[in-house]
């Protein structure tokens, strides 16, 4: 088992994870990470991101056996496989992603357990949030470069053709061009296409709202975060875009990136009934 020091887990989490190893091909199992300190707007937005990410993307990838990260917050690993692949390494800032990709490339399965809850302490201010996400993004970029050969040659075709291209496209390529699309929308509004863009954006927001609603219901979570969804999609999105730009520029420049110390408060609450 691997559990982050800033994380508390539910009483039955370990037994729920371990049962998946009855399948000899399963080499790692991801738990369900939840924000345990929802105290302000920034932590609420992170909660929304965690819920939608696990419910949608991770479940879809699990069906195709291409879950790209068993998170450090809560994960179970088959010891013999981990040792045979060289254990955790320190050549990236995302050692959990790196090990997960090595496991998939070797032909093993990575499972998820949505009932194995872990409550992590998310950053409670923008400075720490940006610092944490920069490390995550830069570490993911390091993993993509380290495993670049997996795009064309490994024992998991879903990893090559779906999961890795998905990370490259939506975490790094789309953010590069996202501001251009926003500028084009503003130009369109100024030039008299207000009705067209309002219909387009309203349709997008309704679809986004329904997806988030379903994700929260699947997790039996409260629906109150939906009230701030519109603002999250504006401000939170640009914070994530900024982190992606910074990661790409830092990679181009070269040089080493430190782990980055975050302020910890210990404000984690373990919810007995999922909320």
Secondary structure, 3 states (H helix, E strand, C coil): CEECCCEEECCCHHHHHHHHHHCCCEEEEEEEEEECCCCCHHHHHHHHHHHHHHHHHHHHHHHCCCCCCCCCCEEEECHHHHHHCCCCCCCCCCHHHHHHHHHHHCCCEEEEEEEEEEEECCCCCHHHHHHHHHHHHHHHHHHHHHCHHHHCCCCCHHHHHHHHHHHHHHHHHHHHHHHHHHHHHHHHHHCCCHHHHHHHHHHHHHHHHHHHHHHHHHCCCCCHHHHHHHHHHHHHHHHHHHHHHHHHHHHHHCCCCCCCCCCCCCCCCCCCCCC
